[in-house]
Amino acid sequence: TISSQTLICSPQNVNLSLSGSSATSGLLYQWQSSPNGSTWTSITSATLATSTQSVTGTTYFQNILTCATNTAVSNSVQINIAPTTTNTVPYFEGFEGITLNNQLPNCSWAASNLPTICQTNTISGSNNRIPKTGTKFADFRYGTATTGDYFYTNGIQLTAGTNYIASADYVTDGAAGWSEFSLLVGSSQSTVGLVNIASVTGAITNTVYANVNGTFSVSATGIYYMAIKGIGNGTPWYLSFDDVKVSVAPTCSVAPFAGTISGPVNVNSGSINSYSISPSTGN
C-alpha cells in the first residue's frame, strides 16, 4: 500500500496493493486511475489485488472491489511528480539523503548506467566500499564503458566571471584496473560539451580516500551540471566516491601602501626567492 500522497521521480513505476483485503475467493478487483481525483478510468488488465503502474504525471489510483452483488471502493491515493531541483553555490552532496541503495540524491540527478555500473549505497560493503563521511556514498562498479560512465548532479546556478573550485573524494578496492576518475562541468546531463575540471589518471589503486579538485569558470551565467566520470576494466571491483563540492574560489589581493617606512628596515626573506623595496632611497 502506498501513502495517501506520494512524491516520485518521473518516469517511475508504483506498486499498488490493498491493505486489509480479504483472501476470500470470488472477489473481483478493478484498479482505476484519474488525473484529477474525480474522473476515473478503469485500467485494462489491472484486475488483481496488486498492480504495477508507470507514472509520468500527477495521477490518482483507487480500486473497485466486488463480491457477488456487493461493491466497495478503496480510498484513493495521489501520486505526484517531484519538481526539478536546482542549487546555488556552495554546493555539497554527501548522499546522506538517500534511503535505498541505487537511489540518486534527488530526481534531478542522472547516471549513465544505473544501477549496473553507477551505484549508491546506504551502508558500507565488501571490497572497500566505504563512505568518506556519514554512512552513505556512491561508486562505479567494474567494467565501465571504455569511454567511461557518468553521474550527473542536479543543476547548479553558476555566474560568469566567478572562479569556482570543484572537488570530490575517492577510494578504490586496491586492485589494478581503474584508469580515470574525473570531475567535469557542462550545460546538460550528457557528455556533449563537457569541460574537464580535474582528473586522476593512470593506475588508481588507493585504498584510503584521496581528493581530486580543480578550479574553473563559466562563460555565461546559468544552470550547469557537474559530471563525475569513472573508467575501469573488468579486473577491479569498485571505485567509491563521496562529498562532491562546488564552492567559490578564494581571492587574494594586496592593497598598495602609501605611507612612509622609517629605517632601519629588517627583511626576513623566509621562503621568498626575491624581493624589492621601493623607493630604494630615503628614510
PEQUI-V434348 format. One line per field, one symbol per residue. phi: phi as a letter, one per 20 degrees, with the letter a starting at -180 (. if undefined). burial: b if it has 16 or more other ideal C-beta (glycine too) atoms within 10 Angstrom, else e. Layout:
phi=???
burial=???
This chain:
phi=.dffbcdcecebecedbdemfeegfnfddbeccbecncddcfegmecdfcbdcecdbgbdcbcedccldeccdffecdddefffdccdefdbcdmfefdcfmefgbfefbbfbedfdecccebfcflmebeecmccacbdegmfgfeodcdcfffcfcdfneedddbbdbbdenefpecbccdccbebebffmfdfdbbdcnedcfdcgcdcbaebbcecfreccedddccbeeefdcdebblfcccfffdcccffededdeffddddfleefbbbccfecof
burial=eeeeeeebeeeeebebebeebeeeeeeebbbbbbeeeeebeebeebeeeebebebeeebbbbbbbeeeeeeeebebbbbebeeeeebebebebbbeebeeeebbbbbbbbbbbbeebbbbbbeebebbbbbbeeebbbbbbbbbeeebbbbbbbbbebeeeeebbbbbbbbbbebebbbbbbbbbbbebeeeebeebbebeeebebeebeebebebebeeeeebbbbbbbbbeeebbbbbbbbbbbeeeeeeeeeeeeeeeeeeeeeeeeeeeeeeeeeeeee
